[in-house]
Amino acid sequence: MALTTIGIIIIVVGAVTSTPQLTFVGLPFIGVGLLAHMTSLGIRGRSVRKALKEAEKRSNGR
């Protein structure tokens, strides 16, 4: 999320100062930030599914 925020700030600064090169510099930051965010969502989702499966096994074993 921080990388995405940095990218947005860079793009806004580039737009305000009329520097098109700066706006293109911010795009990779946004892309990497979004990829990192989606990866972390996938990892958290997998751990939640694993925990739910283990809890279901414990409740069925009683």
C-alpha positions as CSV (number, residue, x, y, z in Angstrom):
1,M,0.0,0.0,0.0
2,A,2.9,2.4,0.7
3,L,4.4,1.8,-2.7
4,T,1.0,2.6,-4.3
5,T,0.7,5.8,-2.3
6,I,4.2,6.9,-3.2
7,G,3.4,6.2,-6.9
8,I,0.2,8.3,-6.7
9,I,2.1,11.2,-5.0
10,I,4.8,11.1,-7.7
11,I,2.2,11.2,-10.4
12,V,0.3,14.1,-8.8
13,V,3.6,16.0,-8.4
14,G,4.4,15.3,-12.0
15,A,1.0,16.5,-13.1
16,V,1.2,19.7,-11.0
17,T,4.7,20.6,-12.2
18,S,3.8,19.6,-15.9
19,T,6.6,17.1,-15.9
20,P,5.4,14.1,-18.0
21,Q,8.6,12.1,-17.2
22,L,7.8,12.2,-13.5
23,T,4.3,10.8,-14.2
24,F,5.8,7.9,-16.0
25,V,8.2,7.3,-13.1
26,G,5.2,6.8,-10.7
27,L,3.5,4.1,-12.8
28,P,5.9,1.3,-11.8
29,F,5.5,2.2,-8.1
30,I,1.7,1.8,-8.5
31,G,2.1,-1.5,-10.3
32,V,4.5,-3.0,-7.8
33,G,2.4,-1.8,-4.9
34,L,-0.8,-3.4,-6.4
35,L,1.1,-6.7,-7.1
36,A,2.4,-6.8,-3.6
37,H,-1.1,-6.1,-2.2
38,M,-2.7,-8.8,-4.4
39,T,0.0,-11.3,-3.3
40,S,-0.6,-10.6,0.3
41,L,-4.3,-11.0,-0.1
42,G,-3.7,-14.4,-1.7
43,I,-1.3,-15.5,1.1
44,R,-3.8,-14.4,3.8
45,G,-6.7,-16.1,2.1
46,R,-4.7,-19.3,1.9
47,S,-3.9,-19.2,5.6
48,V,-7.5,-18.5,6.5
49,R,-8.7,-21.5,4.4
50,K,-6.1,-23.7,6.0
51,A,-7.2,-22.6,9.5
52,L,-10.9,-23.1,8.7
53,K,-10.1,-26.6,7.4
54,E,-8.1,-27.5,10.6
55,A,-11.0,-26.1,12.7
56,E,-13.5,-28.2,10.8
57,K,-11.4,-31.3,11.3
58,R,-11.2,-30.6,15.1
59,S,-14.9,-30.1,15.4
60,N,-15.7,-33.3,13.4
61,G,-13.3,-35.3,15.6
62,R,-15.2,-34.6,18.8
